[in-house]
Amino acid sequence: MLKAELRKKYMQKRKTLSHDEVFFLSERIFEKFVDFFNPLRNQKVHIFLPIEKFMEIDTQIFVKYFLSHHIRVFVPKVVGQQLISVEIFSDTEFEINSWGILEPLSNKDSGELGFDFVVTPVLYCDHNGNRLGYGKGFYDGFFQNLPEGSKKIGVNYFSPDETIDDIWENDIPLDYLVTPTEVLSFFAGEE
């Protein structure tokens, strides 16, 4: 199926979710993530903050856990046409940007790239790890600079059931997908 069709289909599926369902499913995804990846003290996690109007996974659950377990947390911020990574702490101040995304006030790029986990927003992901976002390409550019070993992890309410047919040369697949019911690995021989 083409990206445009999948984007429309999965945006519509998300719109049918209630706020209670979003919270419940987000908790299940969080539990699957922690059980599977077992993040440890001083590891580094890059994680998006949700766009509530798009009914994205409530990653605030993740952030609170990470900060309380002394796991370093970095969030994306778009400055110009670039996605930078800002380290946050329990006292970090935030504002809502023009897209409705909570962002730190700071524009200071941490310069960090050696993340243990990069938790990525996903509108849809197929069985090959091909990710569908909102079409801006920020994450593909960000992924290009990550060192080998940084796990690119999508989180989504829905498991794959269709193939994305129009993959582009610059599209970088995910390493894992976490849903409320499973963790999928896109490495051969690993589940």
Secondary structure by P-SEA (a helix, b strand, c coil): ccaaaaaaaaaaaaaaccaaaaaaaaaaaaaaaaaaccccccbbbbbbbbccccccccaaaaaaaaaaaccbbbbbbbcccbbbbbbbcccbbbbbccccbbbbccccccccccccccccccccccccccccccccaaaaaaaaaccccccbbbbcccccccccccccccbbbbccccccccccccccccc
